[in-house]
Amino acid sequence: MVTKPDVELREAVDALLPATLETRTRKARCLTWAIVPRVRGAPNAAQQALQELGLAGARSPDKFIPVIYLRASVEDRLALLRGLMDTDGDVTRRGITSFNTTSQALCEGMRELIESLGGFTYLGERRRGRLSYQLHVRMPVNPFSLTRKASCWQRGFLARGIEAVEPVGDREMRCIQVSTKRNLFVTDGYIVTHNTAMSLLAHDPAKGPLLVVAPLSTRSVWLEWMAKLWPTIEPTVITGRKVDLDKLRKAEIIFGHHDILTHHRATGLVPGTLIVDEAHLFSNPKSKRTEAMLFYASIAWRVVLLSGTPLWNTSEGLWSLLAACNPGAWGRPHTFSQRYCNPTLTEYGWRYGGTSHEDEWFLRRNEVLLARQWKDVKADLPPIQFNLELVDLDAKVLRTVDELAYRLRLNETSSIVEDLNYYRQATGLYKVDIAADLARRTVVGNHDVVIWTWHKQPAHAVAAKLRKKGVPTFVVTGEDAITQRDAIIAAWKASPVPAALIITISVGQVGIDLSRAHYEIFVEVDWTPAVVSQALMRPFSADHPLGVTFIVLNHDVDLRLITELKTKIAMGDRMGFPAAGSAFQFPEDPEMADETLIELFRAALAPPGDMTR
């Protein structure tokens, strides 16, 4: 029911209703009216739609804007904004505009809606009885359609300004670029910027050959830019363990993927410029690939590391990046961790977490890093809406998952990480139905969707359900060769109708542009911020908002994995390498302790009390 004195509002609703519905007065004295079927007893399509959206019967504090409306066209979003402002918005005679609600979810959705249309907001709170949220609004277009409000609206001042400019010293800077339509990509803190081409221009041929080390999936992008910049030079591509030494030593431009480096340290190659793409993947200082990268970094005249995700699992991961930029300056991994990573001696050895000698750390960090956070530019970019879809388990399935966790707890032949991977694979199949349903609704809503899994079994299971419902579906897994992957993704992009792309994180998290999609779904939870954020930003575009849903079992292990991911992101913010930190918005859980991954998992795998129930 609607209680508003404006006849104009009711007439506008009447004009939009289908022939089967009409508005009917319920209480003439206070002008309350409702949307009802024209034929008594017939189904009420409006009521059914509200039930499907979860809004039927919602009281004022429980109202929200469904994600499907936040992802609608500009015209539909503007119409939604005007409808909400006509009913719950205010405007003074001086043109000051605001929106009032007792629902925090509705306030947040309204804020996103306004910002997606180019507006600015400022949030205040009022307490007159129940807590109320007041959103002050500035829009480039009139947010009202109701004449009495629209006539008072004033556009106001919409420009942004610079609060401060602070010197950080003189140093050489480099710009970078990728081959997307606008040559844009997202780097530290998800700043929209440019990459590949300008990093190549940092190369000085007089100092020696150019060596580019990047994931295999990005090879075509790098070769394309090399051909544009040096059309007369044929790049040498290292594709296996064997190499033509004479050809390699004469090469001016060389491309090799990450793991190929370990087989070519004895070739005598001395690069003039070393470019390492997705450098955060060299986080383990003990791995052969990292040792090889550090070797070439120590002999190259210039080193350029590219990464939009400078996050790590341990302090040693950060050390690798710093050591490559400035060999010898940061000591060894243990020395670095002891100095800057808040060491604590336990009965199992040294444990690191947080920061120590912070003033010194931030001073030295500023010598090698120019960082901005997502929150610094968030207002200038389309919004990202994060959602957690909690899957409740029936008693039988819950018992099965508990028993799985208990068996893994007793297994002493595998590592914690191996057990986690097995748990994730086994439980991923319980998320297939909700993933398929979310993806189907997204495609029916005229939007493309990307669905992320870790294992091929959930990927193919979701694909089978979607195809059964007639949803155009494309699947990419590790079983597909690189050329097949490119062809499948190209076919998805060329689809004449909205379609679903199901892709495993291991093959799709870097080097590809999935910005055709407006929505993405994570079926299997990962605990590594670098992995999640790289995959998450594949569909990001400066042209449209992005909806992200994590499907999580209502079970202790899955819930603790999300907590661990949030803990690591917070550590990145603390250390001054924020990357995804300020872009992720997971719900707070005050009862969760800030523990390490292994402790969390061990706690989650504890015997479930009464195993006979």
ZAMINU-743807 format. One line per 8 residues: for each residue x, z, y of C-alpha. Coordinates in steps of 0.25 Angstrom, whole numbers, plus 5000, padded with zeros to 4 digits. Last residue first. Layout:
// ZAMINU-743807
X,Z,Y  ... $
This chain:
// ZAMINU-743807
5094,5065,4850  5105,5067,4840  5116,5064,4849  5113,5077,4857  5124,5079,4867  5128,5065,4871  5143,5066,4867  5151,5063,4879 $
5153,5048,4882  5149,5049,4897  5159,5060,4899  5170,5052,4893  5165,5040,4902  5166,5048,4915  5179,5054,4911  5185,5040,4908 $
5179,5035,4921  5185,5046,4930  5176,5056,4936  5168,5057,4949  5157,5066,4944  5143,5060,4943  5132,5069,4948  5131,5064,4962 $
5127,5050,4957  5128,5040,4969  5121,5027,4967  5131,5015,4967  5134,5008,4980  5146,4999,4978  5151,4991,4990  5159,5003,4996 $
5168,5004,4984  5169,4990,4980  5183,4988,4987  5186,5002,4992  5201,5002,4991  5203,5014,5001  5206,5024,4990  5193,5031,4992 $
5185,5018,4992  5191,5014,4978  5189,5028,4973  5174,5027,4976  5174,5014,4969  5180,5021,4957  5169,5032,4957  5158,5022,4958 $
5163,5015,4946  5164,5028,4939  5149,5032,4943  5145,5018,4937  5152,5021,4924  5146,5035,4924  5132,5029,4924  5135,5020,4913 $
5141,5031,4904  5130,5041,4907  5118,5032,4903  5107,5026,4912  5113,5012,4909  5118,5005,4922  5115,4991,4927  5122,4989,4940 $
5115,4980,4950  5121,4972,4961  5113,4965,4972  5120,4956,4982  5116,4951,4995  5118,4937,5000  5128,4927,5007  5141,4936,5008 $
5141,4935,4993  5143,4944,4982  5141,4939,4968  5155,4941,4963  5155,4955,4970  5150,4963,4959  5160,4958,4949  5172,4962,4957 $
5165,4975,4961  5163,4979,4946  5177,4976,4941  5184,4982,4953  5175,4994,4952  5178,4997,4938  5168,5005,4930  5160,4994,4924 $
5145,4994,4921  5138,4983,4913  5126,4975,4917  5130,4973,4932  5120,4965,4939  5122,4955,4950  5113,4950,4961  5114,4939,4972 $
5121,4929,4963  5127,4916,4969  5138,4925,4973  5145,4924,4959  5158,4919,4964  5169,4921,4954  5184,4926,4954  5181,4940,4949 $
5171,4948,4941  5166,4937,4932  5174,4937,4919  5175,4952,4916  5162,4955,4923  5154,4947,4913  5145,4937,4919  5130,4935,4918 $
5125,4925,4929  5110,4925,4931  5103,4913,4938  5095,4909,4950  5091,4894,4949  5099,4881,4952  5111,4887,4944  5124,4882,4950 $
5130,4896,4951  5127,4899,4937  5133,4886,4932  5145,4889,4940  5146,4903,4934  5145,4896,4920  5155,4885,4923  5165,4896,4929 $
5164,4904,4917  5166,4893,4907  5179,4889,4914  5184,4903,4913  5180,4904,4898  5168,4911,4894  5168,4922,4884  5171,4932,4895 $
5157,4931,4900  5149,4922,4909  5134,4920,4907  5123,4912,4915  5108,4914,4915  5096,4907,4920  5085,4917,4918  5074,4912,4908 $
5071,4926,4903  5078,4923,4890  5090,4918,4898  5090,4932,4905  5089,4940,4892  5100,4931,4886  5109,4933,4898  5108,4948,4898 $
5112,4948,4883  5124,4938,4886  5129,4947,4897  5127,4960,4889  5135,4955,4877  5146,4948,4886  5151,4961,4891  5155,4966,4905 $
5142,4962,4912  5138,4957,4925  5125,4950,4929  5125,4940,4941  5112,4936,4947  5106,4925,4954  5094,4927,4963  5080,4921,4963 $
5072,4934,4960  5070,4928,4946  5085,4929,4945  5086,4943,4950  5074,4947,4940  5081,4941,4929  5094,4948,4932  5088,4962,4933 $
5080,4959,4920  5093,4954,4913  5101,4966,4917  5090,4976,4913  5089,4970,4899  5104,4969,4897  5108,4984,4901  5107,4989,4887 $
5117,4979,4883  5127,4984,4892  5127,4997,4884  5136,4992,4873  5146,4984,4883  5147,4996,4892  5150,5006,4881  5160,4997,4875 $
5167,4995,4888  5167,5010,4891  5173,5013,4877  5184,5003,4880  5186,5010,4894  5187,5024,4887  5197,5019,4877  5195,5016,4862 $
5198,5023,4849  5193,5037,4852  5178,5034,4851  5170,5047,4851  5165,5044,4866  5162,5030,4862  5153,5035,4851  5146,5044,4861 $
5144,5033,4871  5138,5024,4861  5129,5036,4856  5124,5038,4870  5121,5023,4872  5113,5023,4859  5106,5036,4863  5102,5030,4876 $
5097,5017,4869  5088,5025,4860  5083,5034,4872  5080,5023,4881  5090,5019,4891  5088,5018,4906  5095,5007,4914  5100,5010,4928 $
5101,4998,4937  5111,5002,4948  5109,4994,4960  5119,4989,4971  5114,4980,4983  5125,4972,4990  5122,4969,5004  5126,4956,5011 $
5138,4957,5020  5140,4961,5034  5135,4976,5033  5144,4978,5021  5157,4975,5029  5163,4988,5030  5155,4994,5018  5162,4984,5009 $
5176,4991,5013  5187,4985,5021  5202,4986,5016  5215,4981,5021  5225,4986,5011  5240,4986,5009  5245,4995,5021  5232,5002,5022 $
5234,5008,5008  5247,5014,5012  5240,5022,5023  5228,5025,5014  5237,5031,5004  5245,5039,5013  5232,5045,5019  5226,5047,5005 $
5238,5054,4998  5228,5055,4986  5217,5047,4982  5205,5047,4972  5208,5047,4957  5220,5048,4948  5222,5055,4935  5235,5059,4929 $
5237,5063,4915  5227,5067,4904  5228,5082,4907  5225,5079,4921  5235,5077,4933  5227,5072,4946  5232,5061,4954  5225,5058,4968 $
5227,5043,4968  5238,5041,4979  5251,5047,4975  5250,5049,4960  5243,5035,4959  5253,5028,4966  5265,5034,4958  5257,5032,4945 $
5255,5017,4949  5270,5015,4953  5274,5015,4967  5265,5010,4978  5276,5002,4987  5283,4996,4974  5275,4982,4975  5267,4981,4988 $
5255,4972,4985  5256,4972,4970  5258,4987,4970  5246,4989,4978  5237,4982,4969  5243,4989,4956  5242,5002,4963  5227,5001,4964 $
5225,5000,4949  5234,5011,4947  5225,5020,4955  5215,5018,4944  5202,5010,4941  5205,5001,4953  5198,4994,4965  5204,4983,4974 $
5192,4974,4972  5192,4962,4981  5205,4958,4976  5216,4949,4980  5231,4953,4980  5241,4944,4988  5256,4946,4985  5267,4939,4993 $
5282,4936,4989  5279,4939,4974  5289,4947,4966  5282,4960,4965  5268,4954,4965  5272,4946,4952  5276,4959,4945  5264,4966,4950 $
5255,4955,4944  5262,4955,4931  5261,4971,4930  5246,4970,4933  5243,4959,4923  5251,4967,4912  5242,4980,4915  5249,4993,4918 $
5246,4992,4933  5231,4991,4930  5224,4986,4943  5227,4971,4942  5213,4967,4942  5212,4972,4956  5220,4960,4960  5208,4951,4959 $
5217,4939,4964  5232,4941,4964  5240,4932,4973  5255,4931,4972  5263,4924,4982  5277,4919,4981  5276,4920,4966  5289,4922,4958 $
5287,4916,4944  5299,4919,4935  5290,4916,4923  5292,4930,4917  5280,4936,4923  5271,4925,4917  5263,4931,4906  5258,4943,4913 $
5253,4935,4924  5242,4928,4916  5233,4940,4916  5228,4938,4930  5226,4923,4931  5237,4914,4935  5238,4904,4947  5251,4898,4952 $
5254,4890,4965  5268,4884,4968  5272,4881,4953  5286,4877,4950  5289,4890,4943  5276,4889,4935  5278,4874,4931  5292,4877,4926 $
5287,4889,4919  5276,4882,4911  5268,4894,4907  5263,4900,4894  5255,4913,4895  5243,4905,4900  5235,4899,4911  5245,4899,4923 $
5239,4889,4934  5249,4882,4942  5243,4877,4955  5244,4862,4959  5249,4861,4973  5244,4849,4982  5230,4856,4985  5237,4869,4990 $
5226,4876,4998  5214,4870,4991  5220,4869,4977  5224,4884,4978  5210,4887,4982  5204,4880,4970  5215,4886,4961  5211,4900,4965 $
5196,4898,4963  5198,4892,4949  5207,4903,4945  5197,4914,4948  5192,4917,4934  5206,4918,4929  5208,4930,4938  5219,4929,4948 $
5234,4928,4950  5239,4918,4960  5254,4915,4961  5259,4907,4973  5273,4901,4972  5285,4905,4980  5288,4911,4994  5287,4897,5001 $
5273,4895,4996  5268,4906,5005  5255,4911,4999  5245,4919,5008  5237,4906,5009  5232,4909,4994  5226,4922,4999  5219,4914,5010 $
5212,4905,4999  5208,4916,4990  5201,4926,4999  5190,4927,5009  5182,4939,5014  5169,4947,5011  5174,4961,5010  5170,4967,4997 $
5177,4980,4999  5190,4973,4997  5186,4958,4995  5174,4950,4994  5174,4935,4994  5172,4924,5004  5176,4909,5004  5162,4906,5009 $
5158,4897,4997  5167,4905,4988  5182,4900,4986  5189,4913,4990  5197,4918,5002  5209,4928,5006  5215,4933,5019  5228,4939,5020 $
5234,4949,5030  5248,4953,5034  5250,4967,5040  5249,4973,5053  5244,4988,5054  5230,4994,5051  5224,4993,5066  5210,4998,5068 $
5198,4990,5073  5186,4998,5075  5171,4998,5075  5169,4982,5074  5155,4978,5078  5143,4972,5071  5133,4964,5078  5118,4966,5076 $
5113,4971,5089  5098,4971,5090  5087,4961,5085  5075,4968,5092  5062,4971,5085  5050,4976,5093  5042,4963,5090  5045,4964,5075 $
5039,4978,5074  5025,4974,5080  5025,4960,5074  5028,4965,5060  5039,4955,5054  5050,4965,5056  5065,4963,5053  5067,4954,5065 $
5081,4947,5063  5095,4951,5065  5092,4965,5060  5095,4979,5065  5089,4990,5057  5090,5005,5058  5086,5011,5044  5079,5024,5044 $
5079,5032,5031  5070,5043,5029  5072,5057,5022  5058,5063,5020  5053,5073,5030  5058,5068,5043  5072,5065,5039  5078,5053,5045 $
5090,5044,5040  5098,5033,5047  5103,5020,5042  5108,5009,5051  5105,4994,5047  5110,4980,5051  5103,4967,5048  5109,4954,5042 $
5098,4952,5032  5105,4958,5020  5107,4970,5030  5092,4972,5031  5090,4972,5016  5101,4981,5013  5096,4991,5023  5082,4990,5018 $
5087,4992,5003  5095,5005,5008  5082,5010,5015  5073,5007,5003  5083,5014,4994  5083,5026,5004  5068,5027,5004  5062,5035,5016 $
5061,5023,5024  5063,5018,5039  5067,5005,5044  5073,5004,5058  5073,4994,5070  5076,4997,5085  5069,4986,5093  5068,4994,5106 $
5053,4995,5103  5056,5002,5090  5056,4996,5077  5052,5002,5064  5053,4997,5049  5044,5003,5038  5033,4992,5037  5038,4980,5045 $
5052,4983,5042  5049,4983,5027  5042,4969,5028  5052,4964,5037  5064,4967,5028  5056,4961,5016  5054,4948,5024  5069,4948,5028 $
5072,4949,5013  5063,4938,5009  5069,4929,5020  5083,4932,5016  5081,4930,5002  5079,4941,4992  5090,4950,4987  5085,4963,4994 $
5072,4960,4988  5077,4959,4974  5084,4972,4976  5071,4979,4978  5069,4987,4991  5067,5001,4989  5056,5012,4990  5057,5026,4984 $
5056,5035,4996  5043,5028,5001  5036,5029,4987  5038,5018,4977  5025,5016,4969  5029,5001,4965  5043,4998,4970  5050,4996,4957 $
5051,4981,4960  5042,4977,4948  5032,4988,4952  5032,4982,4966  5029,4968,4961  5018,4973,4952  5011,4980,4964  5012,4967,4972 $
5007,4959,4960  4995,4967,4959  4988,4963,4946  4973,4961,4948  4963,4972,4947  4956,4969,4960  4959,4954,4964  4966,4953,4977 $
4977,4961,4971  4982,4972,4981  4992,4974,4992  4989,4987,4999  4984,4991,5013  4984,5004,5021  4979,5002,5035  4978,5017,5039 $
4963,5018,5040  4961,5006,5031  4966,5012,5019  4968,5002,5007  4967,4989,5014  4970,4977,5004  4982,4967,5005  4980,4955,4995 $
4986,4950,4982  4983,4938,4973  4985,4928,4983  5000,4932,4985  5003,4941,4997  5012,4936,5008  5001,4934,5019  4994,4947,5015 $
5007,4955,5018  5009,4948,5032  4994,4952,5035  4997,4966,5031  5009,4967,5040  5001,4961,5052  4990,4971,5050  5000,4982,5054 $
4995,4996,5052  5003,4999,5039  5000,5006,5026  5004,4997,5014  5000,5000,5000 $
